[in-house]
Amino acid sequence: MALLFILLVIAGGMGLSVEAGLLGPLASQVGDLWATMSIFGIGAVLTFFLMLFFSPRSSPSFFSLPGWQLTAVCWGRGTW
């Protein structure tokens, strides 16, 4: 299991270098803000599809959660 985590850390570092290599030339073409927003948007779409296909099917509904958990998520403290 520790080897898996080490490989995930290495893959994450490689992904950051690829992102920096893409963001630099893109920012010179369209500007810093649009380049950052496009990279963030692509990451959000990829995360959505990963969650859509690989998430557990028994996850709770958004509206079945207590209100304090929803406000905690909005404030960045997403602990269940």
Residue pairs with C-beta under 8 A, 6 or more apart in sequence:
19 39
22 39
23 35
23 36
23 39
26 35
26 38
26 39
27 35
27 36
29 35
30 38
62 70
69 80
72 78
72 79
